[in-house]
Each structure stands twice: as C-alpha cells, then as structure tokens.
C-alpha cells in the first residue's frame, strides 16, 4: 500500500505544472520539422516529349534522352522521390522546326506527392528534339481471304465490313502511301454458314500509327452452289500473231457456277472465251497446237470454265508470216 500511495502523491503533486510542461513539449514537437532539409543529385532521369501540335510527331528519343536533376527539401521526401523515380515531361505546344533545341523547364520535373521538394537545376538544360510530319486519313477496309469455300458452297453476297472504313493517324512516311487497310486473311474453308465474323486489321508496318478501330465485323452470306450453261460462245484470240490461224472448234460452252441469287442477277452474256495469242507465235505453215481456253468477263463471286478447256489452233498451209 505504501508504494501505491507514493505513486499517487507523485502524480498529483504539482499536477498543473506537469500538465503545462506536457502540452508545451507536444506543441514544440509539432513545430519541429519531421526530417532535416537536404539536397541531392538524381541521375538518369528520363525525358519524355509531349507534342500538342497535331501536325507533328516526335521522331525518336530526344538527345540526350536522360538528364540529371538537383533537388532540395526534406531528406525523407528526397529519398522517397529517388526510390520511386521521376521524369521530365516536356510539353511542346507548337513546332516551328523539324530539328529543335528545347530548353528544359524545372516545373516539367514530375514531383508527384512531393510538394516540399524543389528542383534547383536540370543538367543539361537543353535537349535536341526531332519532329516529323503527322498525317490523318480515313481508309477503306478490305477483306482478304485464303483457301476455298467448302465444296458445294458459294458466296451469295460480297464480303463487307462494319465499319467499312478506319481512321489512321501517324507519321507521313508511313501513312501517306496507304490506299486501303486489309484485314488478316479470312479462311474461306470455315464459312459453312452465314453470319458475322470478327476480324482484326492487318497492322504490320503500322507500329508508329494510331488505327481506329483495330477490328471489324465481316458479314458473310453463303448459299448452295448451282450452275448455268452459256452455249455457243465464240473463241477470240487475244494479241495473236500477224498470220491467219484456224480454230477447232470455233465455239465453246461456258459452265458458270455460283449462288443462285448471283447467277440470276449477273449478266452472263458478257462472258467471253479467250485464247492467249502469245502461245501461237512462231508457228510454221501447217503446224497445229493445242492451247488452253479461259473465260473472261466473269461477274464477281462466280466461277466459269470453258468446255472444252482447250482447242486446236492451226496455221494453214501456203501462208507465210507477213504475206496477205
């Protein structure tokens, strides 16, 4: 009991003075800085260039691409800044030259969460920045295909995309010569029924460009393949030799295959049967050659084959090259 009584007397004796001393100590602690001020040199700080001029882009990294900064402030904040890292984010509102020296401002140094840290110096104070012209354009999307449709199937409607165009912006050296944007190849062998297919655009070589959208929806309409016969089509020799030749037979049939709707809508009368005259050069009088016949003027999404697929071409006797 004596020990307890002693402790109580110690606490209550001059209690007001002791309380006042405690409050004063707390107040002085609050006023004191939590860490002493200091300065530090931070090296290998990346420089990033942001161009607000839509007609230009940054061509490569600035030279130099990394700088040194000297900062001052609470040591604890400087240590945290060094540990978490920082950068110099330079903003260019207007480009006046494709090759420019840009003076780095101290307020471009990113000090996120460290308001008490002050940037004293950036070394070097200037960097060289090269710019290149930027182009914005809208391009048609083209569907590329590979392989063949399943046997007995045909496209009833041309392959189209939604959307049908894509917006492209990027360096002029990359974008200016583009005429269209292809998709990655669509495997025709997989088209056993109608529907929608999602395809990505083929963006090879466009790493430096911004393309929107990057995928499109392809509408596919397939149907059973049927055939029509176009009879008595005269065979024509294209770019033939300057001497007379005889054709046997002079007419062929053309078998046209495709979806019924396409056959009904197509102008089959424009299909022609053609022999390449280049294969007839140098024929001797009386010589005969078998040459292939091909169909031209075939409407889109249809296939055509001559019957027979080759004919006999004869150079008559008694005619020499260059004689009437």
SVG drawing of the C-alpha trace seen along z (x, -y; Angstrom):
<svg xmlns="http://www.w3.org/2000/svg" viewBox="-32 -28 56 58">
<polyline fill="none" stroke="black" stroke-width="0.4" points="0.0,0.0 2.9,-2.3 4.2,-2.1 0.8,-2.8 0.4,-5.8 3.8,-7.2 2.9,-6.9 -0.4,-8.7 1.4,-11.6 4.0,-11.9 1.3,-12.2 -0.9,-14.7 1.9,-16.8 2.2,-20.0 -0.2,-18.3 -1.0,-21.6 2.7,-22.4 3.4,-18.9 0.3,-19.1 1.5,-22.5 5.0,-21.1 3.5,-18.2 1.4,-20.5 4.4,-22.7 6.5,-19.8 3.8,-18.5 3.5,-21.9 7.2,-22.2 7.3,-18.7 4.6,-19.7 6.5,-22.7 9.8,-20.9 10.5,-19.6 9.9,-15.9 13.2,-15.5 16.0,-17.9 16.3,-19.6 19.0,-18.5 19.9,-18.4 20.6,-15.6 21.6,-15.0 19.4,-12.4 20.8,-11.0 19.5,-9.0 16.1,-10.8 14.2,-10.1 13.0,-13.0 9.6,-12.5 8.3,-14.8 4.6,-15.6 3.6,-17.4 0.3,-19.3 0.7,-20.4 -1.5,-17.8 0.6,-18.4 3.8,-17.0 5.1,-13.9 8.3,-13.3 10.8,-11.4 12.7,-9.2 14.0,-9.9 15.4,-13.3 19.2,-13.8 20.1,-13.2 17.2,-11.1 18.2,-11.2 19.3,-14.1 20.5,-14.9 18.4,-17.0 19.5,-18.6 16.7,-18.9 16.4,-20.2 13.9,-19.7 13.1,-17.3 15.5,-14.5 12.8,-11.9 10.9,-13.2 14.0,-13.3 14.8,-9.7 11.2,-8.7 11.5,-10.5 14.7,-8.8 13.3,-5.4 10.0,-5.8 11.5,-7.6 10.6,-10.7 10.8,-12.0 10.9,-15.2 7.7,-15.7 8.3,-18.4 5.3,-19.9 5.7,-21.4 2.6,-23.4 3.8,-24.4 6.5,-23.0 8.4,-25.6 11.3,-23.4 11.7,-19.7 15.0,-19.9 14.9,-22.0 16.8,-22.7 14.3,-22.5 15.1,-24.3 14.0,-22.1 12.0,-23.9 12.3,-23.0 8.5,-22.8 8.5,-20.0 10.1,-17.6 7.4,-15.3 7.3,-15.6 4.1,-13.6 3.4,-13.5 6.5,-15.6 5.3,-19.2 8.0,-20.2 10.8,-19.2 12.3,-22.0 14.0,-21.4 17.2,-23.5 18.7,-22.6 18.3,-20.4 21.6,-19.3 21.9,-19.6 19.5,-22.5 18.6,-21.7 17.9,-18.6 17.7,-18.2 14.3,-17.1 13.5,-16.0 9.9,-16.1 8.3,-14.6 5.1,-15.5 1.9,-13.8 -1.0,-12.7 -4.6,-11.9 -6.7,-10.0 -9.6,-7.7 -9.1,-4.4 -11.4,-1.8 -11.2,1.6 -10.6,4.6 -11.3,8.2 -8.5,10.6 -9.3,14.2 -7.4,17.5 -8.3,21.0 -11.6,22.1 -15.2,22.4 -16.4,25.8 -17.5,28.0 -20.9,27.1 -21.0,23.7 -20.8,20.2 -20.9,16.6 -24.3,15.1 -23.1,11.5 -19.8,9.7 -17.9,9.7 -18.3,6.4 -17.2,5.0 -18.8,2.9 -17.4,0.3 -16.3,0.0 -13.5,-2.5 -10.8,-3.0 -9.1,-6.2 -5.4,-6.3 -3.0,-8.9 0.7,-8.7 4.0,-9.6 3.5,-10.8 6.3,-8.4 4.1,-5.5 0.5,-6.7 0.7,-8.8 1.1,-5.9 -1.6,-3.7 -4.5,-3.1 -6.6,-0.7 -6.4,1.3 -6.6,5.1 -7.8,7.5 -6.0,10.5 -7.0,13.3 -10.4,14.8 -10.3,18.6 -13.0,19.4 -12.9,23.1 -14.5,22.1 -17.5,20.4 -20.1,23.2 -23.0,20.9 -24.0,17.3 -23.2,15.0 -20.8,12.4 -17.1,12.9 -14.8,10.7 -11.5,9.9 -8.5,7.9 -6.9,5.4 -3.5,6.3 -1.4,3.6 2.0,4.9 4.3,1.9 2.0,-0.5 3.5,-0.3 4.1,-4.0 0.5,-4.8 -2.8,-5.0 -5.6,-3.0 -9.2,-3.1 -10.9,-0.6 -8.5,2.3 -11.1,5.0 -14.1,5.1 -17.2,7.3 -17.5,9.2 -20.9,10.1 -20.9,13.5 -23.8,14.8 -23.2,18.3 -25.6,20.5 -25.6,23.7 -23.7,23.5 -25.6,24.1 -24.5,23.9 -25.7,22.4 -24.6,23.2 -23.8,20.4 -23.8,22.1 -22.1,21.2 -19.5,18.7 -17.1,17.7 -13.4,18.1 -11.3,15.0 -7.5,14.9 -6.1,12.0 -2.8,10.4 -2.4,13.1 0.3,13.4 0.1,11.4 -0.8,14.5 -4.1,16.3 -5.0,19.2 -7.9,21.6 -9.7,22.6 -11.2,26.0 -13.8,25.7 -14.6,22.0 -17.2,22.0 -17.3,23.5 -19.7,23.7 -19.2,21.9 -20.2,23.5 -20.9,20.8 -21.1,21.7 -22.2,19.7 -25.1,18.9 -28.4,18.8 -29.1,15.2 -25.8,14.1 -26.5,16.1 -29.9,14.5 -28.5,11.0 -25.4,11.4 -25.0,10.5 -23.8,13.9 -23.9,12.6 -20.7,10.6 -18.6,13.7 -16.1,14.4 -13.9,17.4 -10.3,16.3 -7.0,17.8 -3.7,16.1 -2.1,15.3 1.3,15.3 1.3,19.0 0.8,19.0 3.9,17.1 6.4,18.8 4.0,21.4 5.2,22.9 2.7,23.2 0.6,26.4 1.5,26.5 -1.2,27.3 -1.1,26.5 -3.4,27.3 -3.9,24.2 -5.9,23.6 -9.1,21.5 -10.1,19.2 -13.2,17.3 -13.1,13.6 -15.8,11.0 -17.0,13.3 -19.1,11.4 -17.9,11.2 -18.4,14.2 -19.0,16.5 -16.7,19.2 -16.6,20.0 -15.0,22.8 -15.0,23.4 -16.0,26.7 -13.8,28.0 -11.0,26.2 -8.5,26.3 -8.8,26.1 -6.7,26.9 -5.2,23.9 -3.8,24.5 -1.8,22.3 -2.9,23.0 -0.5,24.1 0.5,21.6 0.6,18.6 3.8,17.1 4.3,14.5 3.9,11.0 2.0,12.1 -1.6,11.1"/>
</svg>
